[in-house]
Amino acid sequence: MRAIAVSEYGATPSLMDLDRPEPGPGEILVKLVAAGVNPYDWKVAAGAMKDVVQARFPLILGQDGAGVVEEVGEGVDRYRTGDQVYGSFGAVPRGLGSYAEYAVVAADGPVATMPQKMVYSQAAAVPTASMTAYNLVERTGVEEGRTVLVCGATGGVGQAVVQLAALKGARVIATAGPDMTDRMLRLGADETVDHRAGDLFESVTEAHPDGLDIVIDMVDDERRLDELAGAVRKGGIVASTIGQANTAGLKKRGIRAVNFVNKASRELLETLAELIDRGKLTVHIDREVDLADAPAALAEIKRGGARGKLVIRL
Ligand SMILES: NC(=O)c1ccc[n+]([C@@H]2O[C@H](COP(=O)([O-])OP(=O)(O)OC[C@H]3O[C@@H](n4cnc5c(N)ncnc54)[C@H](OP(=O)(O)O)[C@@H]3O)[C@@H](O)[C@H]2O)c1
């Protein structure tokens, strides 16, 4: 099967012809139609999991995907051949991922029936970003009456956080330049702040002198996040998706801090599918590329500037 993989950590991802995986007991084999791209994918290729698990090479990249169940392993009764599913297919120790024509996943793992209202390319763009957003909103206690600043709101995770926080009834402030202001407001943000037009901390404290309740941050380093935390009232919470929250330091300042790590699950994908089918959550596909063009597209998203999700057609 055709797949985008790396021969070792740090190698340039390339198109390879690799063996189709076999579903073991309790697993399903999925013929993928589309794969969703996340920053995590290039981080894995660069070696982010090096000290965590032993990888198998060539290592196929990608977590997110959507497709059709091709084969079910022994003991699987949740799915049948032909079912349309979406989920998280990355398995570094087995060298498997979603940038491939086929992937395997445990039937009770992070895979679920696709949202009925989505086509494969849309469903493939949902799992990592929207599961992360959902868990972040829950973890930080977003609710009606709270004011939430979303930093990195224009990206995959951010656009879902904005929608889910607005759905909870919170007041949502989204970072966005002029090109993304309208979309952020349509997604449910109450206001936007241009992080490139001036000092973000100053803009936010000026507009919210009583302080913010929550900062959900996908982009800032520890120094910037420490500064932004000055805009949060005592007892408030700051969450970083990139491990940049200085938990001990912020605790001393009366602010709870979380270095958030996402947990994927079937149940969560089912919840998201329901929200999507009820019209409460959308995903914006910025661009679709063919498998052979995926390495170049991956290199581009590494440079930043995401305005939605990148999807690979398989
Ligand atoms: N911890 C976890 O479990 C977990 C889960 C999912 C994702 N993540 C991580 O979270 C990060 C975001 O993921 P993603 O999928 O949303 O990425 P993405 O789609 O690439 O989006 C990032 C967005 O942030 C914007 N941005 C960059 N610098 C900014 C700044 N200083 N202020 C405000 N906005 C800024 C970017 O636009 P511009 O470049 O044009 O500003 C882009 O729109 C990634 O590093 C990812 O690996 C972690």
PDBQT file of the ligand as one rigid body, heavy atoms in Angstrom, charges set to zero:
ROOT
HETATM    1  N1  LIG A 401      -1.075  18.571  24.451  1.00  0.00    +0.000 N 
HETATM    2  C1  LIG A 401      -1.855  17.938  23.603  1.00  0.00    +0.000 C 
HETATM    3  O1  LIG A 401      -2.424  16.877  23.904  1.00  0.00    +0.000 OA
HETATM    4  C2  LIG A 401      -2.069  18.546  22.240  1.00  0.00    +0.000 A 
HETATM    5  C3  LIG A 401      -3.146  18.137  21.452  1.00  0.00    +0.000 A 
HETATM    6  C4  LIG A 401      -3.345  18.777  20.217  1.00  0.00    +0.000 A 
HETATM    7  C5  LIG A 401      -2.465  19.776  19.794  1.00  0.00    +0.000 A 
HETATM    8  N2  LIG A 401      -1.404  20.097  20.576  1.00  0.00    +0.000 N 
HETATM    9  C6  LIG A 401      -0.458  21.155  20.154  1.00  0.00    +0.000 C 
HETATM   10  O2  LIG A 401      -1.159  22.394  20.184  1.00  0.00    +0.000 OA
HETATM   11  C7  LIG A 401      -0.612  23.258  19.189  1.00  0.00    +0.000 C 
HETATM   12  C8  LIG A 401      -1.756  23.798  18.318  1.00  0.00    +0.000 C 
HETATM   13  O3  LIG A 401      -2.311  22.749  17.554  1.00  0.00    +0.000 OA
HETATM   14  P1  LIG A 401      -3.214  23.055  16.284  1.00  0.00    +0.000 P 
HETATM   15  O4  LIG A 401      -3.551  21.775  15.652  1.00  0.00    +0.000 OA
HETATM   16  O5  LIG A 401      -4.293  23.982  16.644  1.00  0.00    +0.000 OA
HETATM   17  O6  LIG A 401      -2.147  23.871  15.381  1.00  0.00    +0.000 OA
HETATM   18  P2  LIG A 401      -2.378  24.734  14.075  1.00  0.00    +0.000 P 
HETATM   19  O7  LIG A 401      -3.600  24.226  13.363  1.00  0.00    +0.000 OA
HETATM   20  O8  LIG A 401      -1.084  24.785  13.366  1.00  0.00    +0.000 OA
HETATM   21  O9  LIG A 401      -2.766  26.194  14.624  1.00  0.00    +0.000 OA
HETATM   22  C9  LIG A 401      -1.947  27.068  15.310  1.00  0.00    +0.000 C 
HETATM   23  C10 LIG A 401      -2.559  28.467  15.131  1.00  0.00    +0.000 C 
HETATM   24  O10 LIG A 401      -1.996  29.395  16.055  1.00  0.00    +0.000 OA
HETATM   25  C11 LIG A 401      -1.718  30.611  15.387  1.00  0.00    +0.000 C 
HETATM   26  N3  LIG A 401      -0.626  31.289  16.112  1.00  0.00    +0.000 N 
HETATM   27  C12 LIG A 401       0.712  31.099  16.011  1.00  0.00    +0.000 A 
HETATM   28  N4  LIG A 401       1.374  31.891  16.876  1.00  0.00    +0.000 NA
HETATM   29  C13 LIG A 401       0.428  32.598  17.555  1.00  0.00    +0.000 A 
HETATM   30  C14 LIG A 401       0.476  33.567  18.595  1.00  0.00    +0.000 A 
HETATM   31  N5  LIG A 401       1.635  33.968  19.127  1.00  0.00    +0.000 N 
HETATM   32  N6  LIG A 401      -0.682  34.068  19.069  1.00  0.00    +0.000 NA
HETATM   33  C15 LIG A 401      -1.876  33.669  18.575  1.00  0.00    +0.000 A 
HETATM   34  N7  LIG A 401      -1.995  32.758  17.572  1.00  0.00    +0.000 NA
HETATM   35  C16 LIG A 401      -0.859  32.222  17.071  1.00  0.00    +0.000 A 
HETATM   36  C17 LIG A 401      -1.342  30.161  13.982  1.00  0.00    +0.000 C 
HETATM   37  O11 LIG A 401      -1.515  31.175  13.016  1.00  0.00    +0.000 OA
HETATM   38  P3  LIG A 401      -0.306  32.183  12.680  1.00  0.00    +0.000 P 
HETATM   39  O12 LIG A 401       0.939  31.332  12.554  1.00  0.00    +0.000 OA
HETATM   40  O13 LIG A 401      -0.699  32.825  11.392  1.00  0.00    +0.000 OA
HETATM   41  O14 LIG A 401      -0.275  33.146  13.824  1.00  0.00    +0.000 OA
HETATM   42  C18 LIG A 401      -2.351  29.043  13.741  1.00  0.00    +0.000 C 
HETATM   43  O15 LIG A 401      -3.569  29.532  13.240  1.00  0.00    +0.000 OA
HETATM   44  C19 LIG A 401       0.406  22.425  18.409  1.00  0.00    +0.000 C 
HETATM   45  O16 LIG A 401       1.708  22.713  18.890  1.00  0.00    +0.000 OA
HETATM   46  C20 LIG A 401       0.028  21.000  18.732  1.00  0.00    +0.000 C 
HETATM   47  O17 LIG A 401       1.102  20.085  18.610  1.00  0.00    +0.000 OA
HETATM   48  C21 LIG A 401      -1.184  19.505  21.779  1.00  0.00    +0.000 A 
ENDROOT
TORSDOF 0
